[in-house]
Amino acid sequence: MAVTINVNAWSDAGHAVNHLYDILYMMGRDDIPVGVGGDGGISDSGTIYRNVGGYLPLIDQGMTTVGDCRYRQAIPLEGGGRLDVDTNFGIRRGFLPQGHRRYTPLQQPTAQQVMIETISAGPTTVIITGSHTNFAIFLMTFPHLKRNVEHIYIMGGGVRSKNPTGCCPKNATTSCMPQQCGDHGNLFTSYTTNPNAEFNIFGDPFAAYQVFHSGIPITLVPLDATNTIPINEEFFHEFQHHQSTYEAQYCFKSLKMARDTWFNDQFYTSYFMWDSFTSGVAISSLRNDKNGEFGNDFAQLEYMNITVITSNKPYGVHDGSNPLFDGHTTPKFGLKKGEVHSGHVQTGVTDSFCHVKGSKKGRCEDGYTKEISGPEAVQIRVATKAKPNADKNSPLDREFFKSFLEALNLRENSGRFDIKAQFPFYREVFYKPDFRNKKMGRPVIFDMDMSPGDFLSLIYLLKAPTEEVDLKGILVSGNGWANVASIDIIYDILHMMGRDDIPVGRGNTTALGTPTLGCKYVSVIPQGSGGLIDSDTLYGLARSLPRSPRSYTAENSVEHGAPRNTDHPELRQPLAFEVWQFIKEQLDPSEKITILTNGPLTNLANIMLSDSNASSVIESVYIVGGHIRDENDSKGNVFTVPSNRYAEFNMFLDPLAAKTVLESSLDITLIPLSSQRKAASFQAILQALKHTDHTPESSFVHRLLLLIHDLQHKHQVYHHMDIFLGEVLGAVYLVEGLNMRPSLQSKPISVVANSTTRTDGQIVVNKQSANSVKVLVDWSIEEYYNRVANSLRNKEQSAVIGSFAEQSAIWSRPPEKLGA
């Protein structure tokens, strides 16, 4: 009847919702509503407002979509984690068809809207294969609708389970140290602090507690059962030879890439049928329950008395870890002091409270589905083991394996097409300009964090005459205004503009000097409207761009540190530092590189720290960002951290990187916030674009600017849109230079780093500083907007393919013959 998306665990909202739309389109099910996100909040007193988006666990949910990643930090950000889930290892783009449904700001149904409408309509079965935030909010807000929920099937938790991974082989030497071996849980990033929890329940333990204690009948498929159905070699082989539908092909490609990129050689004993097995258990139980039978075709079931642990003993101790109690005279949600929710709540994967001195096993139990007795216990039907295949002659040793392959290959209700079958003349074309015998301008690298302003800047740079600006490469920060999987939008814009020759390097997803598991600084970016969900979809417009043959892929090679080669290691996504090295090696002896940065300075700082010769080949650096504290007391723009009055986002997102770069000896021109604000008039730029003879790229920019300007007027969560418009100034100044009649001042500055959120990222004038930067303080504003508009409408270096609609038309007709 409906699908809602859990967005505080393994996938990010903007990528997940469009991925799901594509799957439903392939399956011919555009009738199924999809709910994601929402911008509602929960007050300090515990009042739950409409459309809470589920971006944060319940105990950390405030009135916005900004917050820390207490539980989510256990999930890796890059390979094997959110990046690979958001892109499905890069397979999604090259396989799934693209329909008409897509995320659209303020029009996308929220998770709560879809749940309310679906469950209000009548008796409903709910299957949960992620964290429980969305459904817990629904139950807490509309308790009277519980009566319409007939049963809940849950993949999650571990009751009596013993983790079979991370164990030492029988013939191991004494030096082998067991890791997760025997643990109840599967938090492979956090077993040293919490060996008891499973990812789905750990994503929001308090929400899971609400669901388990709702009084609704529950069937739990925990690790106890899924540990007994690993993807073994026999199943993999049979799957490989049974792919007669598009959905079977898509699932096998995904499984194969998971195997080929697995971190060790134990894939067949450590990768299990988690969610898919749960769907089988649910379908079998629904069918059998309807016929009055208790049994299940695929799993052994028994009843157990269980609860979900949400905090750790001793209860009633306020140590700053538990926002349900700390700082509240009356605990939130009507909770009682001294009871099970009032203890220490795990603060992250390295929480010192959870460490046991002298042991590699932690003591925290947050998210543990624990078997208990007494009044806290809830009777739950639990799957304990996957049933063996009744056919002893089959190579498949589990009954569900057989059913899974049969169902996935059924012609009934099967997928209609993949992207290649959707378009009868689909073909991948690389557009690369011929620069032979052409004098090229200064080599430029653009470093961006994929905010809307960055994409506008990219298009502007691609329009600059190549005899003035030779855009050599793009570096991408994954710790700014978009999740790193949005790198595909860059590839699409380059494809539109006929520049498939420009390499794109993926940078770090965390700030310099911070843990690779965590979200320090980037947690101040809103996850909902006006934030990541919009950046990751380019405000819904990304899917109108033509699809590039290039995209992120998890393909990898031993040469680059992978445990094995995948099928196409030549397609591997390069890293930012690798693109830097590649460009540096291509330079003529007399050439030097100009760098324009539009996001946090993480990539440039890493280059400086990793390449001792970097400064010798950098001609100059243009930095869009920073706010210099001066006498007029003007404020910064980090609106999500009110206590930090003077920082600007790009510097705040990585203060140590900013300090490393801005206090170096590089030739730096700073385009600060005060200058950007002078270039942030929507009215002026829209007026200039209104009277242009449009090119495809100017039309796209016009649509994007009209949209975000309209959103700014419609809803408070979009109040900050003008900060993105001001970011374009850096690209314009790099290209136009003296034509803008600039006024520059040399200032010795220093950056506050590794201090507190109140001061991190602030820039102050420091007369003791050994180096100075040039600061763009003023320029001629009269012709600025017309310069931008005129560049975009210039027919030179214009788009070679304007949109996905144009591309679809090309793919729907046979290619023209040469000479025709």
C-alpha positions in Angstrom: 0.0 0.0 0.0 2.8 2.4 0.8 6.5 2.8 1.5 8.2 5.2 4.0 11.9 5.7 4.2 14.0 5.6 7.3 16.6 8.5 6.9 18.7 8.3 10.0 20.6 5.2 9.3 22.1 3.6 6.1 20.8 6.0 3.4 20.2 9.7 2.9 16.8 11.1 2.1 17.3 12.7 -1.3 19.1 9.8 -2.8 16.9 7.1 -1.2 13.6 8.6 -2.3 14.6 8.9 -6.0 16.2 5.4 -5.9 12.8 4.1 -4.6 10.9 5.9 -7.3 13.1 4.3 -9.9 12.5 0.8 -8.5 8.8 1.3 -8.4 8.8 2.7 -12.0 10.7 -0.4 -13.1 8.1 -2.6 -11.4 5.2 -0.7 -12.9 4.1 0.5 -9.4 3.9 4.2 -9.7 0.6 3.9 -7.8 2.4 3.2 -4.5 2.9 6.4 -2.4 6.4 7.1 -1.0 6.9 9.1 2.2 10.2 10.6 3.3 11.3 13.3 5.7 9.4 16.3 7.0 10.4 19.4 8.9 8.3 19.2 12.0 9.9 19.1 15.5 9.6 18.0 19.1 9.6 20.7 21.8 11.6 20.6 25.0 8.4 19.6 26.8 7.8 16.7 24.5 5.1 18.1 22.3 5.3 16.3 18.9 4.5 18.6 16.0 3.2 17.6 12.6 5.5 15.9 10.1 8.6 15.2 12.2 11.0 13.9 9.5 12.8 11.1 11.4 16.2 12.6 10.5 17.3 12.3 14.2 16.7 9.7 16.9 13.7 10.6 19.1 15.8 11.6 22.2 17.8 14.1 20.1 15.0 15.5 18.0 14.4 19.2 18.6 12.5 21.7 16.6 14.7 21.5 13.5 16.4 18.9 11.3 19.8 19.9 12.7 21.4 17.5 15.1 24.2 15.2 16.1 24.8 11.6 14.9 24.8 9.8 18.3 23.8 6.4 16.9 24.2 6.9 13.2 28.0 7.5 13.5 28.3 3.7 13.8 27.6 3.5 10.1 30.6 4.2 7.8 30.2 7.3 5.6 32.1 6.0 2.5 32.8 2.6 1.1 30.6 -0.1 2.5 28.5 2.5 4.1 26.2 5.4 3.2 27.9 6.3 0.0 27.6 2.8 -1.4 23.9 2.5 -0.2 23.0 5.9 -1.6 24.3 4.9 -5.0 23.8 1.1 -4.7 27.6 0.8 -5.4 27.1 2.9 -8.5 24.8 0.2 -10.1 21.6 2.2 -9.7 22.4 4.8 -12.3 23.5 2.4 -15.0 20.6 0.0 -14.6 17.3 1.4 -13.3 14.9 3.3 -15.6 13.9 6.8 -14.8 10.2 7.8 -14.7 8.4 11.0 -14.0 8.2 10.8 -10.2 10.9 12.6 -8.2 11.5 14.5 -5.0 10.1 18.1 -5.2 10.6 20.6 -2.4 7.5 21.2 -0.2 5.5 18.8 -2.5 7.1 15.5 -1.5 4.8 13.5 0.8 6.3 13.1 4.2 6.8 9.9 6.1 4.1 10.8 8.6 1.6 11.9 5.9 1.9 8.6 4.1 1.7 6.5 7.3 -1.4 8.4 8.5 -3.3 8.2 5.2 -2.4 4.5 4.7 -3.2 3.2 8.2 -6.3 5.4 8.6 -7.8 3.7 5.6 -8.1 0.3 7.3 -6.4 -2.8 8.6 -2.7 -2.7 7.8 0.4 -4.8 8.3 3.7 -3.0 8.9 7.1 -4.3 8.0 10.1 -2.4 9.5 13.6 -3.1 8.1 15.3 0.0 9.4 15.3 2.1 12.5 11.9 2.6 14.2 11.8 6.4 14.3 9.1 7.1 11.8 6.7 4.4 13.1 7.3 5.3 16.8 6.4 9.0 16.0 3.2 7.8 14.4 2.3 5.6 17.4 3.1 8.4 19.9 1.1 11.0 17.9 -1.9 8.9 16.8 -2.4 6.2 19.5 -6.0 5.7 18.4 -4.9 4.4 15.0 -3.1 1.4 16.7 -6.3 -0.5 16.3 -5.8 -0.5 12.5 -2.3 -2.1 12.7 -2.9 -5.8 12.7 0.7 -7.0 13.0 4.3 -5.6 12.9 7.2 -7.6 11.3 10.6 -6.4 12.4 14.1 -7.2 11.2 16.4 -6.2 14.0 18.0 -7.0 17.3 19.7 -10.0 18.7 18.2 -11.9 21.5 20.2 -15.1 22.1 22.3 -14.6 19.1 26.1 -15.2 19.0 27.9 -13.3 16.2 29.7 -15.8 14.0 32.0 -13.2 12.4 35.3 -12.0 13.8 36.1 -15.4 15.3 39.6 -16.9 15.1 40.0 -20.0 12.8 40.4 -23.3 14.6 44.0 -23.5 13.5 44.8 -19.9 14.3 48.0 -18.8 16.1 47.8 -17.4 19.6 48.3 -14.0 18.1 44.7 -14.0 16.7 42.4 -11.8 18.7 38.7 -12.5 18.3 36.6 -9.4 17.5 32.8 -9.5 17.4 32.9 -13.3 17.8 30.0 -14.4 20.1 28.5 -11.0 20.5 24.7 -10.6 20.6 24.9 -7.7 18.2 26.6 -6.8 14.9 27.9 -3.2 15.4 31.2 -4.0 13.7 32.3 -0.4 14.2 31.4 -0.2 17.9 31.7 -3.6 19.5 34.4 -2.3 21.8 31.7 -0.1 23.4 28.5 -2.0 22.6 28.7 -5.7 21.7 24.9 -6.2 22.3 23.1 -4.1 19.7 22.1 -4.7 16.1 22.2 -1.7 13.6 18.4 -1.3 13.0 17.5 -1.2 16.7 20.6 0.8 17.6 19.6 3.5 15.1 17.0 4.7 17.6 16.6 2.5 20.7 14.0 4.7 22.4 11.8 4.6 19.2 12.2 0.8 19.1 11.1 0.6 22.7 7.9 2.5 21.8 7.1 0.1 19.0 7.9 -3.1 21.0 5.7 -1.8 23.9 2.9 -0.6 21.8 0.7 -3.6 22.4 0.5 -4.5 18.7 1.3 -8.2 17.9 5.0 -8.4 16.7 7.1 -11.0 14.9 10.8 -10.3 15.3 13.4 -11.6 12.9 16.6 -11.0 14.8 20.2 -11.9 14.2 19.4 -15.2 15.9 17.6 -16.2 12.7 19.5 -14.2 10.1 22.8 -15.6 11.3 21.6 -19.0 10.2 21.1 -17.9 6.6 24.4 -16.6 5.2 24.8 -16.0 1.5 26.8 -19.1 0.7 28.7 -20.0 -2.5 26.0 -22.5 -3.6 23.2 -19.9 -3.4 25.4 -17.3 -5.1 26.1 -19.7 -7.9 22.4 -20.5 -8.3 21.4 -16.9 -8.3 24.0 -16.1 -10.9 22.3 -18.6 -13.2 18.7 -17.5 -12.5 18.2 -13.9 -13.6 15.3 -14.0 -16.0 13.7 -10.7 -14.8 15.0 -7.2 -14.5 14.6 -7.2 -10.7 16.6 -10.4 -10.4 19.4 -8.9 -12.5 19.4 -5.8 -10.4 19.5 -7.7 -7.1 22.2 -10.0 -8.3 24.4 -7.1 -9.6 24.0 -5.5 -6.1 24.9 -8.7 -4.3 27.9 -9.4 -6.5 29.3 -5.9 -6.0 28.8 -6.3 -2.2 30.8 -9.6 -2.5 33.5 -8.1 -4.7 34.1 -5.1 -2.5 33.8 -7.0 0.8 36.6 -6.0 3.2 38.0 -9.5 3.8 37.7 -13.1 2.3 34.9 -14.2 4.6 31.9 -12.9 2.6 30.2 -16.2 2.3 30.2 -16.7 6.1 29.5 -13.1 7.2 27.0 -11.6 4.8 23.5 -12.7 5.7 20.0 -12.4 4.3 18.7 -9.8 6.7 15.9 -7.8 5.3 15.1 -10.1 2.4 14.7 -13.0 4.8 12.4 -10.9 7.0 10.2 -10.2 3.9 9.9 -13.9 3.3 9.0 -14.6 7.0 6.4 -11.9 6.9 4.8 -13.1 3.7 4.7 -16.7 4.9 3.2 -15.8 8.2 0.6 -13.6 6.6 -0.4 -16.4 4.4 -0.4 -19.0 7.1 -2.1 -16.8 9.7 -4.9 -16.2 7.2 -5.4 -20.0 7.0 -5.3 -20.3 10.8 -1.9 -21.8 11.0 0.9 -20.8 13.4 3.9 -22.1 11.5 6.2 -20.4 9.0 7.5 -21.9 5.8 11.0 -20.3 6.3 11.7 -19.9 10.0 11.3 -21.6 13.3 9.3 -19.4 15.6 8.8 -19.2 19.3 7.6 -16.7 21.9 10.0 -14.9 24.1 9.7 -12.1 26.7 11.7 -9.2 25.5 12.4 -5.5 26.0 14.6 -2.9 24.2 17.3 -1.4 26.4 17.4 2.4 26.0 19.8 3.4 28.7 22.4 1.8 31.0 22.5 1.3 34.7 22.7 2.9 37.2 19.3 4.6 36.5 18.6 8.1 37.6 22.1 9.4 37.3 22.3 12.6 35.3 25.7 12.8 33.5 24.8 14.9 30.5 24.2 12.0 28.2 20.4 11.7 28.4 18.4 14.6 26.9 15.1 13.0 28.0 16.1 13.8 31.6 19.1 16.1 31.7 18.1 19.8 32.2 14.4 19.0 32.6 12.5 19.5 35.8 9.9 17.2 34.3 11.2 14.5 32.0 10.1 14.5 28.4 7.2 12.3 27.2 5.9 11.7 30.7 8.8 9.5 31.7 9.6 8.7 35.3 12.8 9.5 37.1 14.8 6.4 38.2 13.2 4.1 35.6 14.6 2.2 32.7 15.0 5.2 30.4 16.9 7.4 32.9 20.4 5.9 32.8 23.4 6.8 30.8 22.7 6.9 27.0 25.5 5.9 24.7 26.9 9.1 23.2 28.8 7.6 20.3 31.0 4.8 19.1 33.9 5.8 21.4 31.9 6.7 24.6 34.3 6.2 27.5 31.4 5.2 29.8 31.0 2.1 27.7 34.6 0.9 27.8 35.6 -1.8 30.2 39.2 -1.4 31.5 41.4 -4.3 30.3 38.7 -5.6 27.9 38.1 -5.2 24.2 34.3 -5.7 24.8 32.2 -2.8 25.8 29.5 -2.8 28.5 26.8 -0.6 26.9 23.5 -2.2 26.0 21.7 0.6 24.1 19.5 -1.1 21.5 19.9 -4.6 22.9 16.7 -6.7 22.5 17.1 -8.4 25.8 15.3 -11.4 27.1 13.9 -10.6 30.5 11.2 -11.4 33.0 9.0 -9.0 35.0 6.7 -6.1 34.2 9.1 -4.6 31.5 8.9 -7.8 29.4 6.8 -7.9 26.2 5.8 -11.2 24.7 7.1 -11.3 21.1 7.0 -14.0 18.4 10.6 -14.5 17.5 12.2 -16.2 14.5 15.1 -18.3 15.9 16.4 -20.2 12.9 16.1 -20.5 9.1 14.5 -23.7 8.1 16.5 -26.2 6.0 15.4 -27.0 2.4 13.0 -29.9 2.4 14.5 -30.9 -0.9 17.7 -32.7 0.1 18.8 -33.0 -3.5 18.8 -29.2 -4.0 22.1 -27.3 -3.9 20.3 -24.7 -1.8 20.4 -25.6 1.9 17.6 -23.2 3.0 14.0 -23.3 2.2 13.9 -19.5 1.7 16.7 -19.6 -0.8 14.5 -21.6 -3.1 11.5 -19.4 -2.6 13.5 -16.2 -3.0 14.9 -17.2 -6.4 11.5 -18.5 -7.6 9.7 -15.3 -6.6 12.4 -13.0 -8.0 12.2 -14.7 -11.4 8.4 -15.0 -11.7 7.0 -13.4 -14.8 3.9 -12.3 -12.9 4.3 -8.8 -11.6 7.8 -8.6 -13.0 9.7 -5.5 -13.9 9.0 -3.8 -17.3 12.4 -2.7 -18.3 15.8 -1.4 -17.2 17.3 1.9 -18.6 18.5 0.2 -21.7 15.2 -1.5 -22.5 13.3 1.7 -21.5 14.9 3.4 -24.5 15.2 1.3 -27.7 18.3 3.2 -28.9 19.9 3.8 -25.6 23.6 4.5 -25.9 26.4 6.0 -23.8 28.2 8.9 -25.5 31.2 10.7 -24.1 31.4 14.4 -25.1 35.0 15.6 -25.2 36.1 18.9 -26.8 39.0 19.0 -29.3 41.5 21.5 -27.9 44.3 20.6 -30.3 46.1 23.6 -31.8 44.2 25.9 -29.3 45.9 28.2 -26.9 44.6 27.4 -23.4 44.2 29.7 -20.5 45.5 29.4 -16.9 44.9 25.9 -15.4 42.2 26.0 -12.8 40.9 23.5 -10.2 37.5 24.0 -8.7 37.0 22.6 -5.2 33.3 22.5 -4.3 30.9 21.0 -1.6 27.9 20.8 -4.0 25.7 23.5 -2.6 23.4 25.1 -5.2 25.8 28.1 -5.5 28.6 25.7 -6.3 26.7 24.2 -9.2 25.9 27.7 -10.5 29.6 28.5 -10.2 30.6 25.4 -12.1 28.3 26.2 -15.0 29.7 29.7 -15.1 33.3 28.4 -15.1 32.4 26.0 -18.0 31.2 29.0 -19.9 34.4 31.0 -19.4 36.5 31.2 -22.6 39.0 28.4 -22.5 41.8 30.7 -23.7 41.4 32.5 -20.3 40.4 29.6 -18.0 41.3 26.0 -18.6 39.2 24.0 -16.0 41.5 21.0 -15.4 39.6 19.2 -12.7 37.0 19.3 -9.9 37.6 18.3 -6.3 34.5 17.4 -4.1 34.1 17.9 -0.4 31.8 15.3 1.3 31.6 17.3 4.5 29.6 20.3 3.3 26.1 21.1 1.9 25.6 17.8 0.1 26.3 14.1 0.8 29.1 12.8 -1.2 26.9 10.6 -3.5 25.7 13.9 -5.1 29.0 13.8 -7.1 26.8 12.3 -9.8 25.2 15.7 -10.4 28.6 17.1 -11.2 29.1 14.4 -13.8 25.7 15.2 -15.3 26.4 18.9 -15.6 29.8 18.2 -17.2 28.1 15.9 -19.6 25.5 18.5 -20.5 28.2 21.0 -21.2 30.2 18.6 -23.3 33.1 18.2 -20.8 33.3 14.5 -20.0 37.0 15.0 -20.2 37.3 16.8 -16.8 38.2 14.5 -13.9 36.3 14.7 -10.7 38.0 13.7 -7.4 36.1 12.5 -4.3 37.4 14.1 -1.1 37.0 13.3 2.6 33.6 13.1 4.3 34.8 14.4 7.6 36.7 17.5 8.7 40.5 17.5 9.2 41.5 16.1 12.6 38.1 14.6 13.3 37.2 10.9 13.5 36.2 9.1 10.2 33.1 7.9 12.1 31.3 11.0 13.1 29.7 14.3 12.0 31.5 17.0 13.9 30.8 20.4 12.2 28.8 19.0 9.3 26.0 18.2 11.8 25.1 21.9 11.7 23.8 21.5 8.1 20.0 21.0 8.1 19.1 17.5 6.9 15.6 18.4 5.8 14.2 21.2 3.6 16.8 23.9 2.7 19.6 21.4 3.6 20.8 18.0 2.5 17.6 16.6 1.0 17.5 19.6 -1.3 21.2 19.7 -2.2 21.3 16.0 -2.9 18.5 16.4 -5.5 19.5 19.9 -6.5 16.1 21.0 -5.3 14.4 18.4 -7.4 16.0 19.5 -10.7 18.9 17.1 -10.9 16.8 14.5 -12.6 16.0 17.0 -15.4 19.7 17.0 -16.4 21.0 14.6 -19.0 22.5 11.4 -17.6 26.2 11.2 -17.9 27.9 7.9 -18.8 30.1 8.6 -15.8 29.0 8.3 -12.2 30.3 7.2 -8.9 31.1 3.5 -8.7 32.4 1.2 -6.1 34.6 -0.5 -8.7 38.1 -0.9 -7.3 41.5 -2.5 -7.7 44.2 -4.1 -5.7 46.5 -1.4 -7.0 44.5 1.1 -5.0 44.4 -0.9 -1.8 41.2 -2.9 -2.4 41.3 -6.6 -1.2 40.6 -7.7 -4.8 39.9 -6.4 -8.3 36.2 -5.9 -9.2 35.0 -6.6 -12.8 35.8 -3.1 -14.1 38.6 -1.5 -11.9 39.3 1.0 -14.7 36.0 2.7 -13.8 37.1 3.4 -10.2 36.1 6.7 -8.7 39.3 8.7 -8.3 40.0 10.4 -5.0 40.6 14.2 -4.7 44.3 13.8 -4.1 44.7 11.5 -7.0 43.1 14.0 -9.3 45.4 16.7 -7.9 48.4 14.5 -8.7 47.2 13.7 -12.2 46.7 17.4 -13.0 50.1 18.3 -11.6 51.8 15.7 -13.7 50.2 17.0 -16.9 51.4 20.6 -16.4 54.0 22.1 -18.6 57.2 23.2 -16.7 56.1 26.8 -16.9 52.6 26.3 -15.8 51.1 26.7 -12.3 47.6 25.9 -11.0 45.0 28.4 -9.8 42.5 26.9 -7.3 39.0 28.2 -6.6 37.4 26.8 -3.4 33.7 27.2 -2.7 33.3 24.9 0.3 35.3 23.8 3.4 39.0 23.8 2.8 39.5 20.1 3.6 40.7 19.0 0.2 43.3 21.8 -0.2 44.5 21.3 3.4 45.0 17.6 2.7 46.9 18.3 -0.5 49.2 20.7 1.4 49.8 18.2 4.2 50.3 15.2 1.8 52.3 16.9 -1.0 55.3 18.8 0.2 55.8 20.3 -3.3 52.2 21.5 -3.7 52.9 25.2 -2.9 55.5 25.3 -5.7 52.9 24.6 -8.4 50.1 26.6 -7.0 49.9 30.0 -8.6 47.1 31.5 -6.5 44.1 30.4 -4.5 40.7 32.1 -4.5 38.7 31.2 -1.4 35.0 31.9 -1.2 34.2 32.0 2.5 35.2 33.4 5.8 33.9 36.3 7.8 36.5 38.7 9.2 35.5 40.2 12.6 35.8 44.0 12.4 34.7 47.1 14.1 31.2 47.2 12.7 30.3 43.9 14.5 28.6 42.3 11.4 27.5 38.7 12.0 28.5 35.5 10.3 26.0 33.1 8.7 26.1 29.9 10.7 22.4 30.3 11.6 22.1 26.8 13.0 24.7 27.6 15.8 23.3 30.9 17.3 26.1 30.9 19.9 28.7 31.3 17.1 28.0 34.9 15.9 31.0 35.5 13.7 31.8 32.3 11.7 31.0 31.6 8.1 29.8 28.1 7.0 32.8 27.2 4.8 35.3 27.9 7.5 33.2 26.5 10.3 32.7 23.2 8.5 36.5 22.5 8.8 38.2 25.1 11.1 41.5 23.2 11.2 41.7 23.0 7.4 40.9 26.7 7.2 43.7 27.5 9.6 46.1 25.3 7.7 45.4 27.0 4.4 44.7 30.6 5.4 47.8 30.9 7.7 50.1 29.4 5.0 52.4 31.2 2.6 50.1 30.6 -0.4 49.0 33.6 -2.6 45.4 33.8 -1.3 42.5 36.0 -2.3 39.6 35.8 0.1 36.1 36.5 -1.1 34.5 37.0 2.4 30.9 36.9 3.5 30.7 40.7 3.4 31.5 40.7 -0.3 29.2 37.8 -1.1 26.3 39.6 0.5 26.7 42.4 -2.1 26.2 39.8 -4.9 23.2 38.1 -3.4 20.2 39.9 -5.0 17.7 37.5 -6.4 15.8 40.3 -7.9 18.8 41.6 -9.8 20.0 38.3 -11.2 16.5 37.1 -12.2 15.9 40.4 -13.9 19.2 40.1 -15.8 18.4 36.5 -16.8 14.8 37.3 -17.7 15.8 39.3 -20.8 18.4 36.8 -22.2 18.1 34.7 -25.3 18.4 31.5 -23.4 20.8 28.6 -23.8 20.0 25.3 -22.1 22.4 26.2 -19.3 21.0 29.7 -18.7 17.5 28.1 -18.7 18.5 25.6 -16.1 20.1 28.3 -13.9 17.0 30.5 -14.3 14.8 27.6 -13.2 16.9 26.9 -10.2 17.1 30.5 -9.1 13.4 31.0 -9.6 12.7 27.9 -7.5 14.9 28.7 -4.5 13.8 32.3 -4.5 10.2 31.2 -4.5 10.9 28.7 -1.7 12.6 31.5 0.3 9.3 33.4 0.2 7.1 30.5 1.0 8.7 28.9 4.0 10.9 29.9 6.9 13.1 26.8 6.5 14.4 28.3 3.2 15.2 31.8 4.7 18.9 31.3 4.0 18.8 30.8 0.2 20.7 34.1 -0.6 23.9 32.6 0.9 24.1 30.3 -2.1 23.7 33.1 -4.6 26.6 35.0 -3.1 28.9 32.0 -3.7 29.0 32.7 -7.4 31.1 35.8 -6.9 34.3 33.8 -6.6 34.0 32.2 -10.0 33.0 35.6 -11.6 36.0 37.4 -10.0 38.4 34.6 -11.0 37.3 35.0 -14.6 36.7 38.8 -14.8 39.4 40.0 -12.5 40.3 43.6 -13.2 37.2 44.1 -15.3 35.2 44.3 -12.1 37.4 47.2 -10.8 38.1 45.4 -7.6 39.3 46.9 -4.3 41.6 44.6 -2.4 43.1 45.0 1.1 46.0 42.9 2.5 45.2 41.6 6.0 47.2 39.4 8.4 44.6 37.0 9.8 44.3 33.9 11.9 41.6 31.3 12.2 40.1 29.9 15.4 40.2 26.1 15.3 39.7 23.2 17.7 38.2 25.6 20.3 34.5 25.4 20.9 31.5 25.6 18.6 31.1 29.2 19.9 34.3 30.4 18.2 35.5 27.7 15.8 35.8 28.9 12.2 36.0 32.6 13.2 38.6 34.7 11.4 40.3 37.6 13.2 42.9 40.2 12.1 46.2 39.2 13.8 49.0 41.7 13.3 51.4 39.1 14.7 50.6 36.7 11.8 53.6 36.0 9.5 51.4 35.9 6.4 48.7 38.0 4.9 45.8 37.4 2.5 44.3 39.7 -0.1 40.7 40.4 0.8 38.1 41.5 -1.8 36.4 44.3 -0.1 34.6 46.0 -3.0 34.0 45.9 -6.7 31.8 47.5 -9.4 28.3 46.1 -8.8 26.7 47.9 -11.7 27.5 45.3 -14.4 27.9 42.3 -12.2 24.6 40.6 -12.7 24.6 41.4 -16.5 28.1 39.8 -16.8 26.8 36.6 -15.2 23.7 36.6 -17.5 25.6 37.4 -20.6 28.1 34.6 -20.0 25.3 32.1 -19.5 23.5 33.1 -22.7 26.7 33.1 -24.8 26.3 30.5 -27.6 30.0 29.7 -27.4 30.8 26.6 -25.2 27.1 26.0 -24.7 25.4 22.7 -23.8 25.8 19.9 -26.2 22.7 18.2 -24.8 20.3 20.3 -22.8 18.2 17.9 -20.7 17.1 14.4 -19.9 14.0 15.1 -22.0 16.2 15.8 -25.0 18.4 12.8 -24.2 15.3 10.6 -24.0 14.2 11.7 -27.4 17.6 10.9 -28.9 17.5 7.4 -27.2 14.0 6.8 -28.7 15.1 7.1 -32.3 17.8 5.3 -34.3 21.1 7.1 -34.6 21.6 9.2 -37.7 23.8 7.6 -40.3 27.0 9.4 -41.4 26.4 11.5 -44.5 22.6 11.4 -44.1 
